[in-house]
Amino acid sequence: MKKITQFTLAALLAAPVTIGSLSLPASVSAASASPVVPSASQTAKATPSVYTESAADYAQFLQAKYGIQLPQQLTKGDFIQAIAAIIETNQAAVSTEEASDSQNQAPAFTDLSSGDSTYDAAITLHNNGILSGTEVRANEPLSTFAAVFIAVKAAGFKELAYTYPEEKTKQALTKLGISPNRVQGQAAQELAAAIDTGLVPESLYPALRKGGAASADFANILLGRVLTSQGKYKHEIGRSGDADIYSKLYAAYRTADLIEAPELREIVDQALRNDLVTGYNLKDSRFDSNFIDELTLTYGHDDIKHAVQLIGLLRSEGIDADVQFQPKTSAFIYLKEWGEPKETPDYKVTQIENGNYIAYAKEYDIQFEFNNTADKARFNDIILKYAKKNSDDASALIYASWWQPLYYSPTAVQDYPVISNNKIALGNYYAQSFSLKENAKGIQEGFRKLAPDADITSYNFWVDQPFFNYLNGESE
């Protein structure tokens, strides 16, 4: 057995092994993913020192998450349908009594009927206070100004816009470079708010000054900014190339505590007592990254210095990626023969009936969204060379490298074996336990016996070879 410290046991046993196998081969952890069907490789993003999402970035996200792909010759109806797809129909962006009443009755559009492709989307926007008139003009080319007027209300800035006094409105339009005489009234206020809030970035100013039809790029940027304003775009602490990414990592780690979730923990602790699993992780779905699955990898560890060096390693290898930090608590059986456990703020134990303990250790997952699938594929070679321990006296590795590092993908990656995630959720919190595919059904059925009313799922995903070896009881 490899020599390990007591603290690394939390990571070591977090993932379940084949039932009955309790060997301790190496430091590992466990986490979750969402399976998707793999698609073609993606085009690389540019990587300036301060990254700004481009029209192509937003278009890629819109297609991956919502199935939205705008035509080059856009109509107003195309944009209305796209906006409707990314907002929730119960998003009450309306506040007046008249608008509230409109949610209970479809407006009498003068140029749309129930058989038109834009009709349902127009109803959604009308009931959310985004469209106010009865004439939609869905078949007309989308103008840049019409796109902004729709987007500013869809983004949730309507009330803010109508607080704008004349002078403040004028100042914003001056930044845009157009005369206040060109847009007036509430339209001017909406445009001013779109500028000040950043809904309309400076890159779109020339198109607005010119006027006329909106391009697909123009519309994709607005849609992406609407998603961002609603908190529905990617959830991240930054990019690996950001100058402050290390301080953000430390801040995220310092403010993360052991996850309690007592109702859920009671269920999965019983699964430990029953030897259904040898370990599990607790996570909070509110930290989900919402990254594009095809470009995403999740990497688990327990030492924040390792994460910092991992980011530095990626930068040194010319890889830039979006980064999301996810707090995680790993639980496992701590055997009494290992000696008296020493508790810390990040490591707690609860003694159980047979004299053993259930230990809870603070860990984390880092989710990366790479610029392209080629970088995602390179990650494996980089880890195996610089962050995978192969001997007790291994050198030239980043700090706290593990024998069995854990990283996995929701989509297929060459040379990654397939395993299963067995997941049980209550509210925002979920517990997960990784297993070989052939053990997943039994674990899922065991969870259902313990908690028949809980949300229980089991699905396959792709994991690095060393961790797969660990699940098979191998020590390296």
C-alpha positions as CSV (number, residue, x, y, z in Angstrom):
1,M,0.0,0.0,0.0
2,K,1.3,3.5,-0.9
3,K,2.2,5.7,2.1
4,I,-0.4,8.4,2.5
5,T,-1.3,11.1,5.0
6,Q,-4.5,11.0,7.0
7,F,-5.8,14.2,5.4
8,T,-5.6,12.7,1.9
9,L,-7.8,9.8,2.9
10,A,-10.8,12.0,2.3
11,A,-9.9,12.3,-1.3
12,L,-8.6,8.8,-1.5
13,L,-11.9,7.1,-0.6
14,A,-14.4,9.7,-2.0
15,A,-15.2,7.6,-5.0
16,P,-16.7,4.2,-4.6
17,V,-14.8,1.1,-5.6
18,T,-16.2,-2.3,-6.5
19,I,-18.3,-3.3,-3.5
20,G,-16.2,-5.2,-1.0
21,S,-12.9,-3.7,-2.2
22,L,-11.4,-1.4,0.4
23,S,-7.8,-1.1,-0.8
24,L,-6.3,2.4,-0.5
25,P,-4.2,2.8,-3.7
26,A,-4.0,6.6,-4.2
27,S,-5.5,10.0,-3.7
28,V,-8.7,10.5,-5.6
29,S,-12.1,12.2,-5.4
30,A,-15.5,12.2,-7.1
31,A,-17.8,14.6,-8.8
32,S,-20.7,14.9,-11.4
33,A,-21.3,15.5,-15.1
34,S,-24.2,15.6,-17.5
35,P,-24.0,13.2,-20.5
36,V,-24.4,14.6,-24.0
37,V,-23.8,13.2,-27.5
38,P,-20.3,14.4,-28.8
39,S,-20.2,16.6,-31.9
40,A,-17.6,18.1,-34.1
41,S,-14.5,20.0,-33.0
42,Q,-14.9,23.6,-32.3
43,T,-13.0,26.6,-33.7
44,A,-10.5,28.1,-31.3
45,K,-11.2,31.4,-29.6
46,A,-8.8,34.3,-29.7
47,T,-7.1,34.9,-26.4
48,P,-6.4,38.5,-25.6
49,S,-5.1,39.5,-22.2
50,V,-8.6,40.5,-21.1
51,Y,-11.0,38.1,-22.9
52,T,-14.3,39.5,-24.2
53,E,-17.0,37.1,-25.5
54,S,-17.4,37.4,-29.2
55,A,-20.4,36.9,-31.4
56,A,-19.0,33.5,-32.3
57,D,-18.8,32.6,-28.6
58,Y,-22.4,33.5,-28.0
59,A,-23.5,31.8,-31.2
60,Q,-21.8,28.6,-30.1
61,F,-23.4,28.8,-26.6
62,L,-26.9,29.6,-28.1
63,Q,-26.7,26.6,-30.4
64,A,-25.4,24.2,-27.8
65,K,-27.8,25.1,-25.0
66,Y,-30.9,26.3,-26.8
67,G,-30.7,25.0,-30.4
68,I,-30.7,28.6,-31.6
69,Q,-28.9,29.2,-34.9
70,L,-29.7,32.6,-36.5
71,P,-29.9,33.1,-40.3
72,Q,-27.7,35.7,-41.9
73,Q,-30.8,37.6,-43.2
74,L,-32.7,38.1,-39.9
75,T,-36.3,39.0,-39.5
76,K,-37.9,40.5,-36.4
77,G,-39.7,37.3,-36.0
78,D,-36.5,35.3,-35.9
79,F,-35.2,37.5,-33.1
80,I,-38.5,37.3,-31.2
81,Q,-38.4,33.5,-31.3
82,A,-34.8,33.5,-30.1
83,I,-35.6,35.8,-27.2
84,A,-38.6,33.7,-26.2
85,A,-36.4,30.6,-26.2
86,I,-34.0,32.0,-23.6
87,I,-36.4,33.6,-21.2
88,E,-38.8,31.8,-18.8
89,T,-42.4,32.3,-19.5
90,N,-43.1,33.1,-15.9
91,Q,-40.4,35.8,-15.7
92,A,-42.6,38.6,-14.6
93,A,-40.9,41.6,-16.2
94,V,-44.2,43.4,-16.0
95,S,-45.5,45.3,-13.1
96,T,-48.5,47.4,-14.0
97,E,-52.0,46.1,-13.5
98,E,-52.7,46.3,-17.2
99,A,-49.6,44.2,-18.0
100,S,-50.5,41.7,-15.3
101,D,-53.9,41.3,-16.8
102,S,-52.3,40.6,-20.2
103,Q,-50.7,37.5,-18.8
104,N,-54.2,36.0,-18.6
105,Q,-55.3,36.8,-22.1
106,A,-53.5,36.6,-25.5
107,P,-53.2,40.0,-27.2
108,A,-55.1,40.5,-30.4
109,F,-52.2,40.9,-32.7
110,T,-53.2,42.6,-35.9
111,D,-50.6,40.9,-38.1
112,L,-50.2,37.5,-36.5
113,S,-52.5,34.5,-36.1
114,S,-52.2,31.3,-34.0
115,G,-50.8,29.4,-37.0
116,D,-47.8,31.7,-37.6
117,S,-44.4,30.5,-36.5
118,T,-43.8,33.6,-34.4
119,Y,-47.2,33.7,-32.7
120,D,-46.4,31.7,-29.5
121,A,-43.1,33.5,-29.0
122,A,-44.8,36.9,-29.4
123,I,-47.3,35.8,-26.8
124,T,-44.5,35.0,-24.4
125,L,-42.8,38.3,-25.0
126,H,-46.1,40.2,-24.6
127,N,-46.9,38.5,-21.4
128,N,-43.5,39.4,-20.0
129,G,-43.8,43.0,-20.9
130,I,-41.3,42.9,-23.7
131,L,-43.7,43.5,-26.6
132,S,-46.4,46.1,-25.8
133,G,-48.2,46.7,-29.2
134,T,-50.5,44.6,-31.2
135,E,-48.5,45.0,-34.5
136,V,-45.5,42.7,-34.5
137,R,-44.1,43.0,-38.1
138,A,-42.5,39.6,-37.7
139,N,-41.6,39.2,-41.4
140,E,-39.8,42.5,-41.7
141,P,-36.0,42.7,-41.5
142,L,-34.8,43.1,-37.9
143,S,-33.4,46.6,-37.4
144,T,-30.6,47.3,-35.0
145,F,-32.8,49.6,-32.9
146,A,-35.7,47.2,-32.7
147,A,-33.3,44.5,-31.5
148,V,-32.0,46.7,-28.7
149,F,-35.5,47.8,-27.6
150,I,-36.5,44.1,-27.3
151,A,-33.3,43.1,-25.7
152,V,-33.2,45.8,-23.0
153,K,-36.6,44.7,-21.7
154,A,-35.8,41.0,-22.0
155,A,-32.6,41.5,-20.0
156,G,-34.6,43.0,-17.1
157,F,-33.6,46.6,-17.5
158,K,-37.0,48.2,-18.4
159,E,-37.8,49.8,-15.0
160,L,-34.2,51.1,-14.8
161,A,-34.5,52.6,-18.2
162,Y,-37.7,54.5,-17.3
163,T,-35.9,56.2,-14.4
164,Y,-33.6,58.1,-16.8
165,P,-34.2,61.9,-16.8
166,E,-33.6,63.8,-20.1
167,E,-30.0,64.9,-19.3
168,K,-28.9,61.4,-18.3
169,T,-30.4,60.0,-21.4
170,K,-28.7,62.6,-23.5
171,Q,-25.3,61.8,-22.0
172,A,-25.7,58.1,-22.8
173,L,-26.7,58.8,-26.4
174,T,-23.7,61.1,-26.7
175,K,-21.4,58.2,-25.7
176,L,-23.0,56.2,-28.5
177,G,-22.4,59.1,-30.9
178,I,-26.0,59.8,-32.1
179,S,-28.1,62.9,-31.8
180,P,-30.8,62.9,-29.0
181,N,-33.1,64.1,-31.8
182,R,-32.8,60.8,-33.5
183,V,-34.4,58.7,-30.7
184,Q,-36.8,60.2,-28.2
185,G,-39.2,59.3,-25.4
186,Q,-39.1,55.8,-23.9
187,A,-37.2,54.5,-26.9
188,A,-34.3,56.9,-26.0
189,Q,-34.5,55.9,-22.3
190,E,-34.3,52.2,-23.3
191,L,-31.3,52.8,-25.6
192,A,-29.5,54.9,-23.0
193,A,-30.0,52.1,-20.4
194,A,-28.7,49.5,-22.8
195,I,-25.6,51.5,-23.3
196,D,-24.9,52.3,-19.6
197,T,-25.5,48.7,-18.5
198,G,-23.2,47.2,-21.1
199,L,-26.0,45.3,-22.8
200,V,-24.8,47.1,-25.9
201,P,-21.0,46.9,-25.9
202,E,-18.9,49.4,-27.8
203,S,-18.3,47.0,-30.6
204,L,-22.0,47.4,-31.6
205,Y,-21.9,51.3,-31.5
206,P,-21.0,51.6,-35.2
207,A,-23.8,49.4,-36.3
208,L,-26.3,51.4,-34.2
209,R,-25.0,54.7,-35.5
210,K,-25.4,53.4,-39.1
211,G,-28.9,52.0,-38.4
212,G,-30.6,49.7,-40.8
213,A,-30.8,45.9,-40.6
214,A,-29.1,44.0,-37.8
215,S,-26.6,41.3,-38.7
216,A,-26.6,37.8,-37.2
217,D,-23.5,38.8,-35.2
218,F,-25.2,41.9,-33.8
219,A,-28.2,39.8,-32.7
220,N,-26.0,37.0,-31.2
221,I,-24.1,39.5,-29.1
222,L,-27.4,41.0,-27.8
223,L,-28.8,37.5,-27.1
224,G,-25.6,36.6,-25.2
225,R,-25.8,39.8,-23.2
226,V,-29.4,39.1,-22.3
227,L,-28.4,35.7,-21.0
228,T,-25.6,37.2,-19.0
229,S,-27.9,39.9,-17.5
230,Q,-30.3,37.1,-16.4
231,G,-27.5,34.9,-15.0
232,K,-28.1,32.2,-17.6
233,Y,-24.8,32.4,-19.4
234,K,-21.7,30.6,-18.2
235,H,-21.0,30.7,-14.4
236,E,-17.3,31.1,-13.8
237,I,-14.8,32.8,-11.6
238,G,-12.8,33.9,-14.6
239,R,-10.4,32.6,-17.2
240,S,-7.1,30.8,-16.7
241,G,-5.3,33.7,-18.4
242,D,-6.8,36.4,-16.2
243,A,-4.2,38.3,-14.1
244,D,-6.4,37.9,-11.0
245,I,-7.4,34.2,-11.4
246,Y,-5.1,33.0,-8.6
247,S,-6.6,35.4,-6.0
248,K,-10.1,34.4,-7.2
249,L,-9.3,30.7,-6.7
250,Y,-8.0,31.4,-3.2
251,A,-11.0,33.6,-2.3
252,A,-13.4,30.9,-3.6
253,Y,-11.6,28.2,-1.6
254,R,-11.4,30.3,1.6
255,T,-15.1,31.0,1.6
256,A,-16.1,27.4,1.0
257,D,-17.1,25.4,4.0
258,L,-18.0,21.8,4.6
259,I,-21.4,21.2,3.0
260,E,-23.9,20.1,5.7
261,A,-27.2,19.2,3.8
262,P,-28.3,17.2,6.9
263,E,-31.4,15.6,5.3
264,L,-29.5,14.4,2.3
265,R,-26.4,13.4,4.3
266,E,-28.6,11.2,6.5
267,I,-29.6,9.2,3.5
268,V,-26.1,8.7,2.0
269,D,-24.5,8.1,5.4
270,Q,-26.9,5.2,5.7
271,A,-25.7,4.0,2.3
272,L,-22.2,4.0,3.8
273,R,-23.3,2.1,6.8
274,N,-25.0,-0.5,4.5
275,D,-21.8,-0.9,2.4
276,L,-23.8,0.2,-0.6
277,V,-20.9,2.6,-1.4
278,T,-17.5,3.3,0.1
279,G,-17.7,7.0,-0.3
280,Y,-19.7,9.9,-1.8
281,N,-19.4,13.6,-2.5
282,L,-21.8,16.4,-1.5
283,K,-22.1,19.3,-3.9
284,D,-24.4,22.3,-4.5
285,S,-26.0,22.7,-8.0
286,R,-25.9,26.5,-7.6
287,F,-22.2,26.3,-8.5
288,D,-22.9,24.5,-11.8
289,S,-20.9,26.1,-14.5
290,N,-23.4,25.9,-17.4
291,F,-20.4,25.4,-19.7
292,I,-20.7,23.8,-23.1
293,D,-20.4,20.0,-22.5
294,E,-18.3,19.2,-25.5
295,L,-15.6,21.6,-24.3
296,T,-15.8,20.9,-20.6
297,L,-13.7,18.8,-18.2
298,T,-14.1,18.6,-14.4
299,Y,-11.0,18.1,-12.2
300,G,-11.1,17.2,-8.5
301,H,-8.6,17.7,-5.7
302,D,-8.4,18.8,-2.1
303,D,-5.4,21.2,-2.0
304,I,-5.9,24.8,-3.3
305,K,-2.2,25.2,-4.0
306,H,-2.5,22.3,-6.5
307,A,-5.3,24.2,-8.3
308,V,-3.2,27.4,-8.5
309,Q,-0.2,25.4,-10.0
310,L,-2.6,23.6,-12.3
311,I,-3.8,26.9,-13.8
312,G,-0.2,28.0,-14.1
313,L,0.7,24.7,-15.8
314,L,-2.1,25.2,-18.4
315,R,-1.0,28.8,-19.1
316,S,2.6,27.6,-19.5
317,E,1.3,25.1,-22.1
318,G,-0.5,27.7,-24.0
319,I,-4.0,26.7,-22.9
320,D,-6.6,29.3,-21.9
321,A,-10.0,28.2,-20.5
322,D,-13.0,29.4,-18.6
323,V,-12.7,28.4,-14.9
324,Q,-15.4,27.6,-12.4
325,F,-14.7,26.6,-8.8
326,Q,-17.2,24.2,-7.1
327,P,-17.1,23.5,-3.4
328,K,-17.3,19.8,-2.6
329,T,-17.4,17.7,0.6
330,S,-16.2,14.1,0.4
331,A,-17.4,11.5,2.9
332,F,-16.0,8.0,3.5
333,I,-15.7,5.3,6.2
334,Y,-12.8,6.0,8.5
335,L,-11.8,2.7,10.1
336,K,-11.1,2.7,13.9
337,E,-7.8,0.8,13.4
338,W,-6.4,3.8,11.6
339,G,-6.1,5.6,14.9
340,E,-8.0,8.5,16.5
341,P,-9.0,11.0,13.8
342,K,-8.0,14.6,14.3
343,E,-10.7,17.1,13.4
344,T,-10.1,20.5,11.9
345,P,-12.5,23.1,10.5
346,D,-12.2,21.3,7.1
347,Y,-12.3,17.7,8.4
348,K,-15.0,16.3,10.7
349,V,-15.9,12.9,11.8
350,T,-19.0,11.2,13.2
351,Q,-18.6,7.8,15.0
352,I,-21.0,5.1,14.0
353,E,-22.4,2.0,15.7
354,N,-19.5,-0.4,14.9
355,G,-16.8,2.0,16.3
356,N,-15.8,3.2,12.9
357,Y,-16.3,6.8,11.8
358,I,-17.8,8.6,8.8
359,A,-15.3,11.3,7.8
360,Y,-16.2,14.5,6.0
361,A,-13.4,16.4,4.2
362,K,-13.4,19.7,2.3
363,E,-12.4,19.3,-1.3
364,Y,-13.3,21.1,-4.6
365,D,-13.9,20.6,-8.3
366,I,-12.5,22.9,-11.0
367,Q,-14.5,22.9,-14.2
368,F,-12.7,24.0,-17.3
369,E,-14.3,25.0,-20.6
370,F,-11.6,24.9,-23.2
371,N,-11.4,27.0,-26.3
372,N,-11.6,23.9,-28.5
373,T,-11.7,20.2,-28.4
374,A,-8.0,19.9,-29.3
375,D,-7.1,21.7,-26.0
376,K,-9.5,19.5,-24.1
377,A,-7.8,16.4,-25.6
378,R,-4.3,17.8,-24.7
379,F,-5.2,18.2,-21.1
380,N,-4.8,14.4,-20.5
381,D,-1.2,14.4,-21.8
382,I,-0.3,17.4,-19.7
383,I,-1.7,15.9,-16.5
384,L,0.0,12.5,-17.1
385,K,3.3,14.3,-17.7
386,Y,3.3,17.0,-15.0
387,A,0.5,16.1,-12.4
388,K,0.4,12.2,-12.2
389,K,2.5,10.5,-9.5
390,N,4.2,7.3,-10.6
391,S,6.7,6.7,-7.8
392,D,7.2,7.6,-4.2
393,D,10.2,9.8,-5.1
394,A,8.5,11.4,-8.1
395,S,9.9,14.9,-9.0
396,A,9.2,17.4,-11.7
397,L,5.5,17.3,-10.8
398,I,3.2,20.1,-9.7
399,Y,2.5,20.4,-6.0
400,A,0.4,17.6,-4.3
401,S,0.1,15.5,-7.5
402,W,-1.9,12.3,-6.9
403,W,-1.3,8.7,-8.0
404,Q,-4.8,8.6,-9.5
405,P,-5.8,12.1,-10.5
406,L,-9.5,12.5,-11.3
407,Y,-10.8,14.4,-14.3
408,Y,-13.8,13.6,-16.5
409,S,-15.9,14.7,-19.4
410,P,-19.7,14.6,-20.1
411,T,-18.9,13.7,-23.7
412,A,-16.6,11.1,-25.3
413,V,-12.8,11.8,-25.2
414,Q,-10.3,9.4,-26.9
415,D,-8.7,7.0,-24.4
416,Y,-11.1,7.9,-21.6
417,P,-13.0,4.8,-20.3
418,V,-16.6,5.0,-19.3
419,I,-17.9,4.8,-15.7
420,S,-21.1,5.7,-14.0
421,N,-22.3,8.4,-11.6
422,N,-24.9,7.5,-9.1
423,K,-26.6,10.7,-8.0
424,I,-29.3,11.6,-5.4
425,A,-30.6,15.1,-5.1
426,L,-32.7,17.0,-2.6
427,G,-33.3,20.7,-3.5
428,N,-30.0,22.4,-4.4
429,Y,-27.8,19.8,-2.9
430,Y,-26.9,16.4,-4.4
431,A,-24.7,13.5,-3.4
432,Q,-22.9,11.4,-6.0
433,S,-20.9,8.3,-5.9
434,F,-18.8,7.0,-8.9
435,S,-18.7,3.3,-9.8
436,L,-18.0,0.9,-12.5
437,K,-20.9,0.6,-15.0
438,E,-21.8,-2.9,-13.8
439,N,-22.3,-1.7,-10.3
440,A,-24.5,1.3,-11.1
441,K,-27.9,-0.5,-11.1
442,G,-27.4,-2.0,-7.7
443,I,-26.3,1.4,-6.2
444,Q,-29.3,3.2,-7.8
445,E,-31.7,0.6,-6.5
446,G,-30.2,0.8,-3.0
447,F,-30.6,4.6,-3.1
448,R,-34.2,4.2,-4.0
449,K,-34.9,1.9,-1.1
450,L,-33.3,4.5,1.3
451,A,-35.1,7.5,-0.3
452,P,-38.0,6.6,-2.6
453,D,-39.1,10.2,-2.9
454,A,-35.7,11.6,-3.8
455,D,-34.5,12.6,-7.3
456,I,-32.2,9.6,-8.1
457,T,-30.3,9.2,-11.4
458,S,-27.5,7.1,-12.8
459,Y,-25.6,7.9,-16.0
460,N,-22.4,7.2,-17.8
461,F,-19.5,9.6,-18.5
462,W,-15.9,9.5,-19.5
463,V,-13.0,9.5,-17.0
464,D,-9.2,9.5,-17.1
465,Q,-7.5,6.1,-17.2
466,P,-5.8,6.3,-13.8
467,F,-9.0,6.8,-12.0
468,F,-10.7,4.0,-13.9
469,N,-7.8,1.8,-12.8
470,Y,-8.5,2.9,-9.2
471,L,-12.1,1.8,-9.5
472,N,-10.8,-1.6,-10.6
473,G,-8.7,-1.9,-7.5
474,E,-5.4,-1.0,-9.0
475,S,-2.9,1.0,-7.0
476,E,-1.3,3.0,-9.8
